[in-house]
Amino acid sequence: MASGGREPGHGGDDHGRKRPVRLTAWVDGHVQGVGFRAWVRMKATELGLSGSATNLEDGRVEVVAEGEESDCRRLLAVLASGSAPGRVTRVTQRWSEVRDGFPGFVER
């Protein structure tokens, strides 16, 4: 279900998943007006991630999460697992460097 973007941990001498990363995921489906952003905030907070969940005008939710790569991968798996409120049909992802722009995890 998840697709797209260059993933960290490939190439170079990056041996672990302890390094901080930024995951940006776009979640398609029936994910607005069903408590999806609050659910994402709860899951991300449980994983110790900072970031945001934002409704987009096209009906998707954009999830930005920063933290250890392994925890971001756990969040990505949960987003695509089918256990979220509403109905997720596709999750597209992009990995990048941390920008440290979030004091916690917020809904927008």
Secondary structure, DSSP 8 states (H G I E B T S, - for coil): -EE-S--TTSSTT---S-SEEEEEEEEEEE-SSSSHHHHHHHHHHHTT-EEEEEE-TTS-EEEEEEEEHHHHHHHHHHHTSS-SSSEEEEEEEEEE------SSEEE-
